[in-house]
Amino acid sequence: MKSLGVSIVGIIERGAEEIGIVLPLAAGALFESYYKLLEERGRSLNLTSIKGVEDTARLHFLDSVAMLKAYNFICARVVDIGSGAGFPGLPLKIAEPSIDLTMVEATGKRVDFLSEVCAALKIDAKCVNTRAEELSHNQNMREHYDIAVSRAVSRLNVLCELCLPFVRVGGVFIAMKGRDSDIEIAEAKNSIDVLGAEFINLYEYTIPETEIIRKAVVIQKTAPTPSKYPRRFAKIQSAPL
């Protein structure tokens, strides 16, 4: 297995060092196997528009792993909302195996893929096929997690209503956003207040070996979320908080 050049392992090793993260010894091989499954299944499933070794390693794997610098994930109960093909949840779990990970995804075929990856890589994680706005009203899931993460494309005020109900008081929701997200962050202030939380940090980083700047918006839960939230998704979209 090469550790230099345009291999998954080489890019991940260099990128993690640049970010300042020490990866477990097994991480490189796991990322390589994950990539192969993405490529194989991606031919028949709509998993991701990002293809190829270099883009996948940097724009998916390293972008996800960078979240470990935004907050302390060690031994945390983490829920990944709208996990898709597993981002950021699975890279976070590979890089920090102590995480207790739950991935929530509404599309059945993607959940099947996530289950396949976990089985193949012997990763202990829960894969749940349902909509977040329904699942968070389940008392076993509501306000249960230390950290909720999401790289979904919805605007932040919508993501807050979908994700914050999962977070325990004192825990955090981390939303992965682009560099031009200041207006989006400002417009989410009311939803953050209404849902029982407060903005505590904005972690800005550059994806290694690229010029792409990303932001991780860290929002801390300060009080229980009112029981009427989240609302139905159509209502969340049509009348965001």
C-alpha positions as CSV (number, residue, x, y, z in Angstrom):
1,M,0.0,0.0,0.0
2,K,1.5,3.3,-1.0
3,S,1.8,6.2,1.4
4,L,2.8,8.8,-1.1
5,G,1.5,10.2,-4.4
6,V,-2.1,10.2,-5.3
7,S,-3.3,7.3,-3.2
8,I,-6.1,7.7,-0.7
9,V,-3.7,6.8,2.1
10,G,-1.1,9.4,1.1
11,I,-3.5,12.2,0.8
12,I,-5.2,11.4,4.1
13,E,-1.9,11.1,5.9
14,R,-0.6,14.4,4.6
15,G,-4.0,16.1,5.1
16,A,-4.4,14.9,8.7
17,E,-0.9,16.1,9.6
18,E,-1.7,19.5,8.1
19,I,-4.9,19.8,10.0
20,G,-3.2,18.6,13.2
21,I,-4.9,15.3,13.7
22,V,-3.2,12.0,14.7
23,L,-5.1,9.2,13.0
24,P,-5.3,5.6,14.3
25,L,-2.9,3.1,12.5
26,A,-5.8,1.4,10.8
27,A,-7.4,4.6,9.4
28,G,-5.6,4.6,6.0
29,A,-6.7,1.1,5.1
30,L,-10.3,1.8,6.2
31,F,-10.5,5.0,4.1
32,E,-9.1,3.1,1.1
33,S,-11.7,0.4,1.5
34,Y,-14.5,3.0,2.0
35,Y,-13.4,4.7,-1.3
36,K,-13.5,1.5,-3.2
37,L,-17.0,0.8,-2.0
38,L,-18.1,4.3,-3.0
39,E,-16.7,3.9,-6.5
40,E,-18.2,0.4,-7.0
41,R,-21.7,1.2,-5.7
42,G,-21.7,4.7,-7.1
43,R,-22.0,3.2,-10.6
44,S,-25.6,2.1,-9.8
45,L,-26.5,4.3,-6.9
46,N,-26.7,8.1,-6.7
47,L,-24.3,8.4,-3.8
48,T,-22.2,11.5,-4.5
49,S,-21.2,13.8,-7.4
50,I,-17.6,13.9,-6.2
51,K,-15.5,11.2,-7.9
52,G,-11.9,10.1,-8.1
53,V,-9.2,9.5,-5.5
54,E,-8.0,13.1,-5.0
55,D,-11.4,14.8,-4.8
56,T,-12.9,12.1,-2.6
57,A,-10.0,12.1,-0.2
58,R,-9.9,15.8,0.2
59,L,-13.5,17.0,-0.4
60,H,-15.2,14.2,1.5
61,F,-12.8,12.4,3.8
62,L,-10.6,15.3,5.0
63,D,-13.4,17.8,5.0
64,S,-15.3,15.5,7.4
65,V,-12.2,14.7,9.6
66,A,-11.5,18.4,10.1
67,M,-14.6,18.6,12.4
68,L,-12.4,16.9,15.1
69,K,-10.7,20.3,15.4
70,A,-14.0,22.2,15.9
71,Y,-15.0,20.3,19.0
72,N,-14.0,17.4,21.3
73,F,-15.5,14.2,19.9
74,I,-13.8,11.7,22.2
75,C,-16.3,9.1,23.5
76,A,-19.2,11.3,22.3
77,R,-22.6,10.1,21.3
78,V,-22.8,11.5,17.8
79,V,-25.8,11.7,15.4
80,D,-25.2,12.5,11.7
81,I,-28.4,14.0,10.2
82,G,-28.9,13.5,6.5
83,S,-25.8,11.3,6.3
84,G,-26.1,10.4,2.6
85,A,-23.1,8.3,1.6
86,G,-21.8,8.7,5.2
87,F,-20.4,12.2,5.5
88,P,-19.3,13.4,7.9
89,G,-20.2,10.6,10.2
90,L,-18.1,7.7,8.9
91,P,-14.9,9.6,8.4
92,L,-15.3,10.9,11.9
93,K,-15.7,7.4,13.3
94,I,-12.7,6.1,11.4
95,A,-10.5,9.0,12.6
96,E,-11.9,8.8,16.2
97,P,-13.1,5.2,16.9
98,S,-14.4,6.1,20.4
99,I,-17.4,7.9,18.9
100,D,-20.8,6.2,19.4
101,L,-22.2,7.0,16.0
102,T,-25.8,7.0,14.7
103,M,-26.4,7.9,11.0
104,V,-29.9,9.1,10.0
105,E,-30.8,9.0,6.3
106,A,-34.2,9.1,4.7
107,T,-33.3,7.3,1.5
108,G,-33.4,3.5,1.8
109,K,-30.8,2.7,-0.8
110,R,-28.3,5.0,0.9
111,V,-29.0,3.4,4.2
112,D,-28.3,0.0,2.7
113,F,-25.0,1.3,1.4
114,L,-24.1,2.7,4.8
115,S,-24.9,-0.7,6.4
116,E,-22.8,-2.4,3.8
117,V,-19.8,-0.1,4.5
118,C,-20.1,-0.7,8.3
119,A,-20.2,-4.4,7.8
120,A,-17.3,-4.5,5.4
121,L,-15.1,-2.2,7.4
122,K,-16.2,-3.7,10.8
123,I,-17.4,-0.3,12.0
124,D,-19.8,-0.3,14.9
125,A,-22.4,2.3,14.0
126,K,-26.2,2.5,13.8
127,C,-27.8,3.3,10.4
128,V,-31.4,4.5,10.7
129,N,-33.7,4.8,7.7
130,T,-36.2,7.6,8.6
131,R,-36.8,11.3,8.4
132,A,-35.1,13.4,11.1
133,E,-38.1,15.5,11.9
134,E,-40.0,12.3,12.7
135,L,-37.2,10.5,14.6
136,S,-36.5,13.4,16.9
137,H,-40.0,13.1,18.5
138,N,-39.0,9.5,19.6
139,Q,-38.3,9.9,23.3
140,N,-35.3,7.4,23.1
141,M,-33.6,9.7,20.5
142,R,-34.7,13.2,21.6
143,E,-32.1,15.2,23.5
144,H,-30.0,12.0,23.7
145,Y,-26.8,13.0,21.9
146,D,-23.7,15.0,22.8
147,I,-23.1,16.1,19.3
148,A,-25.3,16.4,16.2
149,V,-23.5,17.0,12.9
150,S,-24.8,17.7,9.4
151,R,-23.3,18.5,6.0
152,A,-26.7,18.7,4.4
153,V,-27.4,21.5,1.9
154,S,-30.4,23.0,3.7
155,R,-30.1,26.5,5.1
156,L,-28.9,26.8,8.7
157,N,-32.3,27.9,10.1
158,V,-33.9,24.7,8.6
159,L,-31.0,22.5,9.8
160,C,-31.3,23.9,13.4
161,E,-34.9,22.7,13.6
162,L,-34.0,19.3,12.3
163,C,-30.9,18.7,14.4
164,L,-31.1,20.6,17.7
165,P,-34.0,18.4,19.1
166,F,-31.5,15.5,19.1
167,V,-29.0,17.3,21.3
168,R,-28.9,17.1,25.0
169,V,-28.7,20.3,27.1
170,G,-25.0,21.2,27.2
171,G,-24.3,19.3,23.9
172,V,-23.7,20.9,20.5
173,F,-24.9,20.9,16.9
174,I,-22.2,21.4,14.3
175,A,-23.3,22.5,10.8
176,M,-20.7,22.3,8.0
177,K,-21.0,25.3,5.8
178,G,-19.1,27.1,3.0
179,R,-17.1,30.3,3.3
180,D,-19.9,32.5,2.1
181,S,-22.4,31.6,4.8
182,D,-22.4,34.7,7.0
183,I,-25.9,35.8,5.9
184,E,-27.2,32.3,6.4
185,I,-25.7,32.2,9.9
186,A,-27.2,35.6,10.8
187,E,-30.7,34.6,9.6
188,A,-30.6,31.5,11.8
189,K,-30.3,33.6,15.0
190,N,-34.1,33.4,15.8
191,S,-34.3,29.6,15.2
192,I,-31.3,29.1,17.5
193,D,-33.0,31.1,20.2
194,V,-36.4,29.5,19.8
195,L,-35.0,26.0,19.9
196,G,-33.1,26.5,23.1
197,A,-29.5,27.1,22.0
198,E,-26.8,29.7,21.4
199,F,-24.0,30.2,18.9
200,I,-20.6,29.6,20.5
201,N,-18.0,29.2,17.8
202,L,-17.2,29.5,14.1
203,Y,-14.3,27.2,13.1
204,E,-12.9,28.2,9.8
205,Y,-10.5,25.9,7.9
206,T,-9.0,25.3,4.5
207,I,-9.3,21.7,3.1
208,P,-5.7,20.4,2.9
209,E,-4.1,20.7,-0.6
210,T,-6.9,22.9,-1.9
211,E,-7.9,26.6,-1.7
212,I,-11.4,25.7,-0.5
213,I,-12.4,27.5,2.8
214,R,-15.1,25.9,4.9
215,K,-16.8,26.8,8.2
216,A,-18.1,24.7,11.0
217,V,-20.9,26.5,12.9
218,V,-20.9,25.3,16.5
219,I,-24.2,25.8,18.4
220,Q,-24.6,24.8,22.0
221,K,-27.9,23.5,23.5
222,T,-28.8,25.6,26.6
223,A,-32.3,24.5,27.3
224,P,-34.8,21.8,26.2
225,T,-36.3,22.3,22.8
226,P,-40.0,23.0,23.0
227,S,-42.0,19.8,22.3
228,K,-43.7,21.2,19.2
229,Y,-40.4,21.2,17.3
230,P,-39.5,20.0,14.8
231,R,-42.6,20.6,12.7
232,R,-43.4,18.8,9.5
233,F,-40.7,19.3,6.9
234,A,-43.1,21.1,4.5
235,K,-43.8,23.6,7.3
236,I,-40.1,24.0,8.2
237,Q,-39.3,24.8,4.6
238,S,-42.3,27.1,3.9
239,A,-42.0,29.0,7.2
240,P,-38.5,28.6,8.7
241,L,-38.0,30.0,12.2
